[in-house]
Amino acid sequence: MPSGESIQQVATRGQAVIDRVLAGSGDALLFAHGHILRILACRWLGLPPQDGRLFALATAVPTALGYEHETRVITRLNGGLLR
């Protein structure tokens, strides 16, 4: 987008959110539009932000990021439990 953020700038913003949440002492609940949430999921998983196109997120349905042992995973996608 000529006058908007680049995908890398959005990814940097998403990483800052993850860093802030991890610096806290508990769980966090985030609300945003699907595009940033897909990039946030990519940053959580260590994927390039362009891979956000692979996640189809429904409107107003929870997705949860968490851990499987020490590995970052998506534990819930579009309201469905993945474990």
PyMOL Python script that loads the backbone (N, CA, C, O; Angstrom):
from pymol import cmd

cmd.read_pdbstr("""\
ATOM      1  N   MET A   1       0.847  -1.169   0.000  1.00  0.00           N
ATOM      2  CA  MET A   1       0.000   0.000   0.000  1.00  0.00           C
ATOM      3  C   MET A   1       0.900   1.242   0.000  1.00  0.00           C
ATOM      4  O   MET A   1       1.749   1.378   0.881  1.00  0.00           O
ATOM      5  N   PRO A   2       0.736   2.134  -0.951  1.00  0.00           N
ATOM      6  CA  PRO A   2       1.641   3.278  -1.084  1.00  0.00           C
ATOM      7  C   PRO A   2       1.712   4.185   0.149  1.00  0.00           C
ATOM      8  O   PRO A   2       2.795   4.667   0.482  1.00  0.00           O
ATOM      9  N   SER A   3       0.622   4.425   0.816  1.00  0.00           N
ATOM     10  CA  SER A   3       0.651   5.359   1.947  1.00  0.00           C
ATOM     11  C   SER A   3       0.473   4.670   3.299  1.00  0.00           C
ATOM     12  O   SER A   3       0.356   5.347   4.320  1.00  0.00           O
ATOM     13  N   GLY A   4       0.450   3.358   3.322  1.00  0.00           N
ATOM     14  CA  GLY A   4       0.260   2.625   4.575  1.00  0.00           C
ATOM     15  C   GLY A   4       1.536   1.933   5.024  1.00  0.00           C
ATOM     16  O   GLY A   4       2.613   2.133   4.462  1.00  0.00           O
ATOM     17  N   GLU A   5       1.381   1.115   6.052  1.00  0.00           N
ATOM     18  CA  GLU A   5       2.520   0.367   6.587  1.00  0.00           C
ATOM     19  C   GLU A   5       2.905  -0.773   5.651  1.00  0.00           C
ATOM     20  O   GLU A   5       2.054  -1.338   4.964  1.00  0.00           O
ATOM     21  N   SER A   6       4.173  -1.099   5.631  1.00  0.00           N
ATOM     22  CA  SER A   6       4.613  -2.299   4.916  1.00  0.00           C
ATOM     23  C   SER A   6       4.298  -3.506   5.803  1.00  0.00           C
ATOM     24  O   SER A   6       4.044  -3.360   6.998  1.00  0.00           O
ATOM     25  N   ILE A   7       4.317  -4.678   5.213  1.00  0.00           N
ATOM     26  CA  ILE A   7       4.058  -5.891   5.993  1.00  0.00           C
ATOM     27  C   ILE A   7       5.120  -6.072   7.077  1.00  0.00           C
ATOM     28  O   ILE A   7       4.823  -6.570   8.162  1.00  0.00           O
ATOM     29  N   GLN A   8       6.352  -5.668   6.783  1.00  0.00           N
ATOM     30  CA  GLN A   8       7.409  -5.780   7.787  1.00  0.00           C
ATOM     31  C   GLN A   8       7.172  -4.827   8.955  1.00  0.00           C
ATOM     32  O   GLN A   8       7.470  -5.171  10.099  1.00  0.00           O
ATOM     33  N   GLN A   9       6.645  -3.644   8.686  1.00  0.00           N
ATOM     34  CA  GLN A   9       6.318  -2.708   9.761  1.00  0.00           C
ATOM     35  C   GLN A   9       5.202  -3.261  10.643  1.00  0.00           C
ATOM     36  O   GLN A   9       5.239  -3.115  11.865  1.00  0.00           O
ATOM     37  N   VAL A  10       4.217  -3.890  10.025  1.00  0.00           N
ATOM     38  CA  VAL A  10       3.130  -4.510  10.792  1.00  0.00           C
ATOM     39  C   VAL A  10       3.688  -5.658  11.632  1.00  0.00           C
ATOM     40  O   VAL A  10       3.304  -5.822  12.790  1.00  0.00           O
ATOM     41  N   ALA A  11       4.593  -6.454  11.052  1.00  0.00           N
ATOM     42  CA  ALA A  11       5.217  -7.561  11.786  1.00  0.00           C
ATOM     43  C   ALA A  11       6.017  -7.047  12.973  1.00  0.00           C
ATOM     44  O   ALA A  11       6.009  -7.666  14.037  1.00  0.00           O
ATOM     45  N   THR A  12       6.702  -5.935  12.808  1.00  0.00           N
ATOM     46  CA  THR A  12       7.459  -5.335  13.913  1.00  0.00           C
ATOM     47  C   THR A  12       6.510  -4.898  15.016  1.00  0.00           C
ATOM     48  O   THR A  12       6.800  -5.092  16.197  1.00  0.00           O
ATOM     49  N   ARG A  13       5.384  -4.312  14.645  1.00  0.00           N
ATOM     50  CA  ARG A  13       4.371  -3.917  15.629  1.00  0.00           C
ATOM     51  C   ARG A  13       3.807  -5.143  16.342  1.00  0.00           C
ATOM     52  O   ARG A  13       3.600  -5.124  17.555  1.00  0.00           O
ATOM     53  N   GLY A  14       3.562  -6.207  15.581  1.00  0.00           N
ATOM     54  CA  GLY A  14       3.063  -7.446  16.183  1.00  0.00           C
ATOM     55  C   GLY A  14       4.064  -8.052  17.154  1.00  0.00           C
ATOM     56  O   GLY A  14       3.682  -8.541  18.218  1.00  0.00           O
ATOM     57  N   GLN A  15       5.330  -8.023  16.799  1.00  0.00           N
ATOM     58  CA  GLN A  15       6.367  -8.550  17.692  1.00  0.00           C
ATOM     59  C   GLN A  15       6.431  -7.740  18.974  1.00  0.00           C
ATOM     60  O   GLN A  15       6.658  -8.299  20.048  1.00  0.00           O
ATOM     61  N   ALA A  16       6.235  -6.435  18.879  1.00  0.00           N
ATOM     62  CA  ALA A  16       6.229  -5.584  20.077  1.00  0.00           C
ATOM     63  C   ALA A  16       5.080  -5.962  21.012  1.00  0.00           C
ATOM     64  O   ALA A  16       5.231  -5.919  22.233  1.00  0.00           O
ATOM     65  N   VAL A  17       3.947  -6.328  20.445  1.00  0.00           N
ATOM     66  CA  VAL A  17       2.816  -6.782  21.267  1.00  0.00           C
ATOM     67  C   VAL A  17       3.180  -8.081  21.976  1.00  0.00           C
ATOM     68  O   VAL A  17       2.943  -8.222  23.175  1.00  0.00           O
ATOM     69  N   ILE A  18       3.751  -9.025  21.242  1.00  0.00           N
ATOM     70  CA  ILE A  18       4.159 -10.301  21.846  1.00  0.00           C
ATOM     71  C   ILE A  18       5.166 -10.061  22.961  1.00  0.00           C
ATOM     72  O   ILE A  18       5.040 -10.635  24.043  1.00  0.00           O
ATOM     73  N   ASP A  19       6.153  -9.227  22.714  1.00  0.00           N
ATOM     74  CA  ASP A  19       7.162  -8.933  23.731  1.00  0.00           C
ATOM     75  C   ASP A  19       6.526  -8.332  24.981  1.00  0.00           C
ATOM     76  O   ASP A  19       6.904  -8.676  26.101  1.00  0.00           O
ATOM     77  N   ARG A  20       5.570  -7.446  24.792  1.00  0.00           N
ATOM     78  CA  ARG A  20       4.893  -6.812  25.937  1.00  0.00           C
ATOM     79  C   ARG A  20       4.087  -7.841  26.737  1.00  0.00           C
ATOM     80  O   ARG A  20       4.108  -7.830  27.968  1.00  0.00           O
ATOM     81  N   VAL A  21       3.385  -8.719  26.040  1.00  0.00           N
ATOM     82  CA  VAL A  21       2.602  -9.757  26.715  1.00  0.00           C
ATOM     83  C   VAL A  21       3.523 -10.700  27.479  1.00  0.00           C
ATOM     84  O   VAL A  21       3.237 -11.041  28.626  1.00  0.00           O
ATOM     85  N   LEU A  22       4.620 -11.125  26.865  1.00  0.00           N
ATOM     86  CA  LEU A  22       5.544 -12.044  27.521  1.00  0.00           C
ATOM     87  C   LEU A  22       6.229 -11.418  28.738  1.00  0.00           C
ATOM     88  O   LEU A  22       6.632 -12.130  29.658  1.00  0.00           O
ATOM     89  N   ALA A  23       6.360 -10.093  28.744  1.00  0.00           N
ATOM     90  CA  ALA A  23       6.958  -9.402  29.883  1.00  0.00           C
ATOM     91  C   ALA A  23       6.003  -9.340  31.070  1.00  0.00           C
ATOM     92  O   ALA A  23       6.428  -9.071  32.194  1.00  0.00           O
ATOM     93  N   GLY A  24       4.726  -9.585  30.833  1.00  0.00           N
ATOM     94  CA  GLY A  24       3.725  -9.585  31.903  1.00  0.00           C
ATOM     95  C   GLY A  24       3.766 -10.874  32.693  1.00  0.00           C
ATOM     96  O   GLY A  24       4.550 -11.777  32.405  1.00  0.00           O
ATOM     97  N   SER A  25       2.914 -10.941  33.686  1.00  0.00           N
ATOM     98  CA  SER A  25       2.941 -12.093  34.589  1.00  0.00           C
ATOM     99  C   SER A  25       1.797 -13.072  34.374  1.00  0.00           C
ATOM    100  O   SER A  25       1.701 -14.062  35.100  1.00  0.00           O
ATOM    101  N   GLY A  26       0.937 -12.831  33.413  1.00  0.00           N
ATOM    102  CA  GLY A  26      -0.197 -13.737  33.230  1.00  0.00           C
ATOM    103  C   GLY A  26      -0.644 -13.799  31.786  1.00  0.00           C
ATOM    104  O   GLY A  26       0.090 -13.435  30.868  1.00  0.00           O
ATOM    105  N   ASP A  27      -1.866 -14.269  31.609  1.00  0.00           N
ATOM    106  CA  ASP A  27      -2.444 -14.365  30.270  1.00  0.00           C
ATOM    107  C   ASP A  27      -2.848 -12.977  29.779  1.00  0.00           C
ATOM    108  O   ASP A  27      -2.990 -12.041  30.566  1.00  0.00           O
ATOM    109  N   ALA A  28      -3.028 -12.865  28.476  1.00  0.00           N
ATOM    110  CA  ALA A  28      -3.466 -11.613  27.877  1.00  0.00           C
ATOM    111  C   ALA A  28      -4.568 -11.909  26.862  1.00  0.00           C
ATOM    112  O   ALA A  28      -4.596 -12.973  26.243  1.00  0.00           O
ATOM    113  N   LEU A  29      -5.463 -10.956  26.709  1.00  0.00           N
ATOM    114  CA  LEU A  29      -6.546 -11.056  25.740  1.00  0.00           C
ATOM    115  C   LEU A  29      -6.415  -9.889  24.781  1.00  0.00           C
ATOM    116  O   LEU A  29      -6.383  -8.733  25.205  1.00  0.00           O
ATOM    117  N   LEU A  30      -6.338 -10.181  23.493  1.00  0.00           N
ATOM    118  CA  LEU A  30      -6.145  -9.151  22.481  1.00  0.00           C
ATOM    119  C   LEU A  30      -7.323  -9.145  21.520  1.00  0.00           C
ATOM    120  O   LEU A  30      -7.846 -10.198  21.155  1.00  0.00           O
ATOM    121  N   PHE A  31      -7.729  -7.965  21.120  1.00  0.00           N
ATOM    122  CA  PHE A  31      -8.777  -7.790  20.121  1.00  0.00           C
ATOM    123  C   PHE A  31      -8.204  -6.963  18.980  1.00  0.00           C
ATOM    124  O   PHE A  31      -7.591  -5.923  19.219  1.00  0.00           O
ATOM    125  N   ALA A  32      -8.396  -7.410  17.747  1.00  0.00           N
ATOM    126  CA  ALA A  32      -7.896  -6.670  16.594  1.00  0.00           C
ATOM    127  C   ALA A  32      -8.578  -7.212  15.343  1.00  0.00           C
ATOM    128  O   ALA A  32      -9.375  -8.147  15.420  1.00  0.00           O
ATOM    129  N   HIS A  33      -8.266  -6.629  14.205  1.00  0.00           N
ATOM    130  CA  HIS A  33      -8.811  -7.137  12.951  1.00  0.00           C
ATOM    131  C   HIS A  33      -7.976  -8.323  12.471  1.00  0.00           C
ATOM    132  O   HIS A  33      -6.852  -8.533  12.928  1.00  0.00           O
ATOM    133  N   GLY A  34      -8.532  -9.076  11.564  1.00  0.00           N
ATOM    134  CA  GLY A  34      -7.918 -10.323  11.129  1.00  0.00           C
ATOM    135  C   GLY A  34      -6.531 -10.206  10.550  1.00  0.00           C
ATOM    136  O   GLY A  34      -5.703 -11.094  10.754  1.00  0.00           O
ATOM    137  N   HIS A  35      -6.249  -9.119   9.823  1.00  0.00           N
ATOM    138  CA  HIS A  35      -4.944  -9.010   9.171  1.00  0.00           C
ATOM    139  C   HIS A  35      -3.811  -8.958  10.194  1.00  0.00           C
ATOM    140  O   HIS A  35      -2.835  -9.696  10.060  1.00  0.00           O
ATOM    141  N   ILE A  36      -3.917  -8.119  11.194  1.00  0.00           N
ATOM    142  CA  ILE A  36      -2.858  -8.045  12.218  1.00  0.00           C
ATOM    143  C   ILE A  36      -2.818  -9.325  13.042  1.00  0.00           C
ATOM    144  O   ILE A  36      -1.743  -9.760  13.454  1.00  0.00           O
ATOM    145  N   LEU A  37      -3.971  -9.930  13.286  1.00  0.00           N
ATOM    146  CA  LEU A  37      -3.970 -11.170  14.074  1.00  0.00           C
ATOM    147  C   LEU A  37      -3.278 -12.305  13.330  1.00  0.00           C
ATOM    148  O   LEU A  37      -2.617 -13.135  13.955  1.00  0.00           O
ATOM    149  N   ARG A  38      -3.416 -12.356  12.030  1.00  0.00           N
ATOM    150  CA  ARG A  38      -2.716 -13.391  11.251  1.00  0.00           C
ATOM    151  C   ARG A  38      -1.209 -13.171  11.315  1.00  0.00           C
ATOM    152  O   ARG A  38      -0.444 -14.126  11.448  1.00  0.00           O
ATOM    153  N   ILE A  39      -0.790 -11.930  11.220  1.00  0.00           N
ATOM    154  CA  ILE A  39       0.636 -11.628  11.315  1.00  0.00           C
ATOM    155  C   ILE A  39       1.140 -11.892  12.727  1.00  0.00           C
ATOM    156  O   ILE A  39       2.259 -12.373  12.905  1.00  0.00           O
ATOM    157  N   LEU A  40       0.330 -11.583  13.729  1.00  0.00           N
ATOM    158  CA  LEU A  40       0.690 -11.867  15.117  1.00  0.00           C
ATOM    159  C   LEU A  40       0.905 -13.372  15.313  1.00  0.00           C
ATOM    160  O   LEU A  40       1.857 -13.779  15.980  1.00  0.00           O
ATOM    161  N   ALA A  41       0.037 -14.188  14.742  1.00  0.00           N
ATOM    162  CA  ALA A  41       0.199 -15.645  14.831  1.00  0.00           C
ATOM    163  C   ALA A  41       1.507 -16.082  14.158  1.00  0.00           C
ATOM    164  O   ALA A  41       2.210 -16.954  14.669  1.00  0.00           O
ATOM    165  N   CYS A  42       1.823 -15.482  13.030  1.00  0.00           N
ATOM    166  CA  CYS A  42       3.095 -15.804  12.353  1.00  0.00           C
ATOM    167  C   CYS A  42       4.286 -15.455  13.226  1.00  0.00           C
ATOM    168  O   CYS A  42       5.209 -16.259  13.362  1.00  0.00           O
ATOM    169  N   ARG A  43       4.280 -14.276  13.817  1.00  0.00           N
ATOM    170  CA  ARG A  43       5.387 -13.872  14.679  1.00  0.00           C
ATOM    171  C   ARG A  43       5.494 -14.811  15.874  1.00  0.00           C
ATOM    172  O   ARG A  43       6.601 -15.141  16.300  1.00  0.00           O
ATOM    173  N   TRP A  44       4.370 -15.243  16.417  1.00  0.00           N
ATOM    174  CA  TRP A  44       4.362 -16.176  17.550  1.00  0.00           C
ATOM    175  C   TRP A  44       5.032 -17.491  17.162  1.00  0.00           C
ATOM    176  O   TRP A  44       5.785 -18.072  17.943  1.00  0.00           O
ATOM    177  N   LEU A  45       4.748 -17.947  15.950  1.00  0.00           N
ATOM    178  CA  LEU A  45       5.268 -19.235  15.487  1.00  0.00           C
ATOM    179  C   LEU A  45       6.648 -19.136  14.839  1.00  0.00           C
ATOM    180  O   LEU A  45       7.236 -20.159  14.488  1.00  0.00           O
ATOM    181  N   GLY A  46       7.172 -17.925  14.677  1.00  0.00           N
ATOM    182  CA  GLY A  46       8.464 -17.751  14.037  1.00  0.00           C
ATOM    183  C   GLY A  46       8.411 -17.827  12.521  1.00  0.00           C
ATOM    184  O   GLY A  46       9.429 -18.065  11.870  1.00  0.00           O
ATOM    185  N   LEU A  47       7.230 -17.624  11.959  1.00  0.00           N
ATOM    186  CA  LEU A  47       7.059 -17.654  10.511  1.00  0.00           C
ATOM    187  C   LEU A  47       7.195 -16.249   9.936  1.00  0.00           C
ATOM    188  O   LEU A  47       6.995 -15.269  10.654  1.00  0.00           O
ATOM    189  N   PRO A  48       7.529 -16.137   8.663  1.00  0.00           N
ATOM    190  CA  PRO A  48       7.555 -14.809   8.049  1.00  0.00           C
ATOM    191  C   PRO A  48       6.138 -14.239   7.989  1.00  0.00           C
ATOM    192  O   PRO A  48       5.176 -14.992   7.843  1.00  0.00           O
ATOM    193  N   PRO A  49       6.004 -12.921   8.102  1.00  0.00           N
ATOM    194  CA  PRO A  49       4.668 -12.328   8.140  1.00  0.00           C
ATOM    195  C   PRO A  49       3.828 -12.615   6.899  1.00  0.00           C
ATOM    196  O   PRO A  49       2.599 -12.617   6.977  1.00  0.00           O
ATOM    197  N   GLN A  50       4.466 -12.856   5.763  1.00  0.00           N
ATOM    198  CA  GLN A  50       3.731 -13.166   4.534  1.00  0.00           C
ATOM    199  C   GLN A  50       2.923 -14.452   4.668  1.00  0.00           C
ATOM    200  O   GLN A  50       1.938 -14.637   3.952  1.00  0.00           O
ATOM    201  N   ASP A  51       3.324 -15.340   5.572  1.00  0.00           N
ATOM    202  CA  ASP A  51       2.596 -16.594   5.761  1.00  0.00           C
ATOM    203  C   ASP A  51       1.254 -16.389   6.452  1.00  0.00           C
ATOM    204  O   ASP A  51       0.475 -17.333   6.577  1.00  0.00           O
ATOM    205  N   GLY A  52       0.979 -15.179   6.897  1.00  0.00           N
ATOM    206  CA  GLY A  52      -0.331 -14.882   7.473  1.00  0.00           C
ATOM    207  C   GLY A  52      -1.463 -15.176   6.503  1.00  0.00           C
ATOM    208  O   GLY A  52      -2.592 -15.432   6.923  1.00  0.00           O
ATOM    209  N   ARG A  53      -1.171 -15.141   5.219  1.00  0.00           N
ATOM    210  CA  ARG A  53      -2.189 -15.446   4.208  1.00  0.00           C
ATOM    211  C   ARG A  53      -2.696 -16.882   4.325  1.00  0.00           C
ATOM    212  O   ARG A  53      -3.740 -17.214   3.764  1.00  0.00           O
ATOM    213  N   LEU A  54      -1.971 -17.734   5.045  1.00  0.00           N
ATOM    214  CA  LEU A  54      -2.342 -19.141   5.196  1.00  0.00           C
ATOM    215  C   LEU A  54      -3.378 -19.372   6.301  1.00  0.00           C
ATOM    216  O   LEU A  54      -3.929 -20.467   6.422  1.00  0.00           O
ATOM    217  N   PHE A  55      -3.640 -18.336   7.105  1.00  0.00           N
ATOM    218  CA  PHE A  55      -4.588 -18.458   8.211  1.00  0.00           C
ATOM    219  C   PHE A  55      -5.890 -17.750   7.860  1.00  0.00           C
ATOM    220  O   PHE A  55      -5.898 -16.541   7.631  1.00  0.00           O
ATOM    221  N   ALA A  56      -6.983 -18.493   7.819  1.00  0.00           N
ATOM    222  CA  ALA A  56      -8.297 -17.903   7.586  1.00  0.00           C
ATOM    223  C   ALA A  56      -8.969 -17.747   8.943  1.00  0.00           C
ATOM    224  O   ALA A  56      -9.349 -18.737   9.569  1.00  0.00           O
ATOM    225  N   LEU A  57      -9.115 -16.513   9.395  1.00  0.00           N
ATOM    226  CA  LEU A  57      -9.704 -16.256  10.709  1.00  0.00           C
ATOM    227  C   LEU A  57     -11.130 -15.762  10.543  1.00  0.00           C
ATOM    228  O   LEU A  57     -11.390 -14.851   9.757  1.00  0.00           O
ATOM    229  N   ALA A  58     -12.049 -16.359  11.277  1.00  0.00           N
ATOM    230  CA  ALA A  58     -13.447 -15.955  11.256  1.00  0.00           C
ATOM    231  C   ALA A  58     -13.637 -14.696  12.095  1.00  0.00           C
ATOM    232  O   ALA A  58     -12.817 -14.391  12.961  1.00  0.00           O
ATOM    233  N   THR A  59     -14.707 -13.978  11.838  1.00  0.00           N
ATOM    234  CA  THR A  59     -15.027 -12.755  12.573  1.00  0.00           C
ATOM    235  C   THR A  59     -15.570 -13.085  13.955  1.00  0.00           C
ATOM    236  O   THR A  59     -16.437 -13.946  14.103  1.00  0.00           O
ATOM    237  N   ALA A  60     -15.059 -12.399  14.955  1.00  0.00           N
ATOM    238  CA  ALA A  60     -15.557 -12.466  16.335  1.00  0.00           C
ATOM    239  C   ALA A  60     -15.514 -13.875  16.929  1.00  0.00           C
ATOM    240  O   ALA A  60     -16.389 -14.250  17.710  1.00  0.00           O
ATOM    241  N   VAL A  61     -14.501 -14.649  16.560  1.00  0.00           N
ATOM    242  CA  VAL A  61     -14.326 -16.004  17.074  1.00  0.00           C
ATOM    243  C   VAL A  61     -12.912 -16.095  17.650  1.00  0.00           C
ATOM    244  O   VAL A  61     -11.960 -15.643  17.015  1.00  0.00           O
ATOM    245  N   PRO A  62     -12.763 -16.673  18.847  1.00  0.00           N
ATOM    246  CA  PRO A  62     -11.430 -16.687  19.474  1.00  0.00           C
ATOM    247  C   PRO A  62     -10.425 -17.625  18.809  1.00  0.00           C
ATOM    248  O   PRO A  62     -10.750 -18.722  18.357  1.00  0.00           O
ATOM    249  N   THR A  63      -9.209 -17.142  18.774  1.00  0.00           N
ATOM    250  CA  THR A  63      -8.037 -17.930  18.412  1.00  0.00           C
ATOM    251  C   THR A  63      -7.065 -17.782  19.573  1.00  0.00           C
ATOM    252  O   THR A  63      -6.908 -16.681  20.100  1.00  0.00           O
ATOM    253  N   ALA A  64      -6.412 -18.858  19.983  1.00  0.00           N
ATOM    254  CA  ALA A  64      -5.521 -18.809  21.143  1.00  0.00           C
ATOM    255  C   ALA A  64      -4.120 -19.270  20.764  1.00  0.00           C
ATOM    256  O   ALA A  64      -3.934 -20.273  20.074  1.00  0.00           O
ATOM    257  N   LEU A  65      -3.150 -18.509  21.234  1.00  0.00           N
ATOM    258  CA  LEU A  65      -1.741 -18.862  21.070  1.00  0.00           C
ATOM    259  C   LEU A  65      -1.241 -19.359  22.411  1.00  0.00           C
ATOM    260  O   LEU A  65      -1.590 -18.800  23.451  1.00  0.00           O
ATOM    261  N   GLY A  66      -0.438 -20.393  22.401  1.00  0.00           N
ATOM    262  CA  GLY A  66       0.054 -20.945  23.659  1.00  0.00           C
ATOM    263  C   GLY A  66       1.287 -21.794  23.429  1.00  0.00           C
ATOM    264  O   GLY A  66       2.061 -21.580  22.496  1.00  0.00           O
ATOM    265  N   TYR A  67       1.439 -22.750  24.299  1.00  0.00           N
ATOM    266  CA  TYR A  67       2.625 -23.617  24.257  1.00  0.00           C
ATOM    267  C   TYR A  67       2.224 -25.082  24.293  1.00  0.00           C
ATOM    268  O   TYR A  67       1.245 -25.450  24.943  1.00  0.00           O
ATOM    269  N   GLU A  68       2.968 -25.899  23.607  1.00  0.00           N
ATOM    270  CA  GLU A  68       2.940 -27.359  23.739  1.00  0.00           C
ATOM    271  C   GLU A  68       4.323 -27.693  24.256  1.00  0.00           C
ATOM    272  O   GLU A  68       5.299 -27.685  23.505  1.00  0.00           O
ATOM    273  N   HIS A  69       4.402 -27.986  25.545  1.00  0.00           N
ATOM    274  CA  HIS A  69       5.675 -28.090  26.241  1.00  0.00           C
ATOM    275  C   HIS A  69       6.402 -26.747  26.115  1.00  0.00           C
ATOM    276  O   HIS A  69       5.890 -25.747  26.617  1.00  0.00           O
ATOM    277  N   GLU A  70       7.535 -26.680  25.487  1.00  0.00           N
ATOM    278  CA  GLU A  70       8.271 -25.416  25.342  1.00  0.00           C
ATOM    279  C   GLU A  70       8.095 -24.789  23.953  1.00  0.00           C
ATOM    280  O   GLU A  70       8.686 -23.748  23.667  1.00  0.00           O
ATOM    281  N   THR A  71       7.299 -25.407  23.104  1.00  0.00           N
ATOM    282  CA  THR A  71       7.131 -24.954  21.727  1.00  0.00           C
ATOM    283  C   THR A  71       5.896 -24.071  21.598  1.00  0.00           C
ATOM    284  O   THR A  71       4.821 -24.421  22.084  1.00  0.00           O
ATOM    285  N   ARG A  72       6.054 -22.925  20.942  1.00  0.00           N
ATOM    286  CA  ARG A  72       4.920 -22.044  20.685  1.00  0.00           C
ATOM    287  C   ARG A  72       4.017 -22.677  19.636  1.00  0.00           C
ATOM    288  O   ARG A  72       4.489 -23.142  18.598  1.00  0.00           O
ATOM    289  N   VAL A  73       2.710 -22.694  19.912  1.00  0.00           N
ATOM    290  CA  VAL A  73       1.731 -23.303  19.018  1.00  0.00           C
ATOM    291  C   VAL A  73       0.456 -22.456  18.999  1.00  0.00           C
ATOM    292  O   VAL A  73       0.279 -21.556  19.820  1.00  0.00           O
ATOM    293  N   ILE A  74      -0.416 -22.761  18.055  1.00  0.00           N
ATOM    294  CA  ILE A  74      -1.779 -22.243  18.070  1.00  0.00           C
ATOM    295  C   ILE A  74      -2.618 -23.318  18.734  1.00  0.00           C
ATOM    296  O   ILE A  74      -2.700 -24.438  18.229  1.00  0.00           O
ATOM    297  N   THR A  75      -3.246 -22.997  19.863  1.00  0.00           N
ATOM    298  CA  THR A  75      -4.019 -23.994  20.593  1.00  0.00           C
ATOM    299  C   THR A  75      -5.501 -23.976  20.231  1.00  0.00           C
ATOM    300  O   THR A  75      -6.212 -24.956  20.451  1.00  0.00           O
ATOM    301  N   ARG A  76      -5.957 -22.871  19.680  1.00  0.00           N
ATOM    302  CA  ARG A  76      -7.358 -22.747  19.274  1.00  0.00           C
ATOM    303  C   ARG A  76      -7.390 -21.858  18.038  1.00  0.00           C
ATOM    304  O   ARG A  76      -6.790 -20.784  18.021  1.00  0.00           O
ATOM    305  N   LEU A  77      -8.091 -22.310  17.007  1.00  0.00           N
ATOM    306  CA  LEU A  77      -8.205 -21.541  15.781  1.00  0.00           C
ATOM    307  C   LEU A  77      -9.674 -21.424  15.414  1.00  0.00           C
ATOM    308  O   LEU A  77     -10.369 -22.432  15.282  1.00  0.00           O
ATOM    309  N   ASN A  78     -10.145 -20.201  15.250  1.00  0.00           N
ATOM    310  CA  ASN A  78     -11.555 -19.964  14.914  1.00  0.00           C
ATOM    311  C   ASN A  78     -12.500 -20.617  15.898  1.00  0.00           C
ATOM    312  O   ASN A  78     -13.556 -21.112  15.506  1.00  0.00           O
ATOM    313  N   GLY A  79     -12.143 -20.626  17.150  1.00  0.00           N
ATOM    314  CA  GLY A  79     -13.004 -21.166  18.192  1.00  0.00           C
ATOM    315  C   GLY A  79     -12.870 -22.652  18.421  1.00  0.00           C
ATOM    316  O   GLY A  79     -13.374 -23.158  19.424  1.00  0.00           O
ATOM    317  N   GLY A  80     -12.215 -23.368  17.535  1.00  0.00           N
ATOM    318  CA  GLY A  80     -12.071 -24.819  17.676  1.00  0.00           C
ATOM    319  C   GLY A  80     -10.810 -25.182  18.443  1.00  0.00           C
ATOM    320  O   GLY A  80      -9.728 -24.666  18.164  1.00  0.00           O
ATOM    321  N   LEU A  81     -10.961 -26.068  19.403  1.00  0.00           N
ATOM    322  CA  LEU A  81      -9.820 -26.521  20.197  1.00  0.00           C
ATOM    323  C   LEU A  81      -8.950 -27.434  19.338  1.00  0.00           C
ATOM    324  O   LEU A  81      -9.459 -28.348  18.689  1.00  0.00           O
ATOM    325  N   LEU A  82      -7.652 -27.190  19.332  1.00  0.00           N
ATOM    326  CA  LEU A  82      -6.739 -27.971  18.493  1.00  0.00           C
ATOM    327  C   LEU A  82      -5.972 -29.037  19.270  1.00  0.00           C
ATOM    328  O   LEU A  82      -5.129 -29.726  18.696  1.00  0.00           O
ATOM    329  N   ARG A  83      -6.239 -29.179  20.521  1.00  0.00           N
ATOM    330  CA  ARG A  83      -5.539 -30.216  21.295  1.00  0.00           C
ATOM    331  C   ARG A  83      -6.470 -31.341  21.601  1.00  0.00           C
ATOM    332  O   ARG A  83      -6.073 -32.312  22.244  1.00  0.00           O
TER     333      ARG A  83
END
""", "prot")
cmd.dss("prot")
cmd.show_as("cartoon", "prot")
cmd.util.cbc("prot")
cmd.orient("prot")
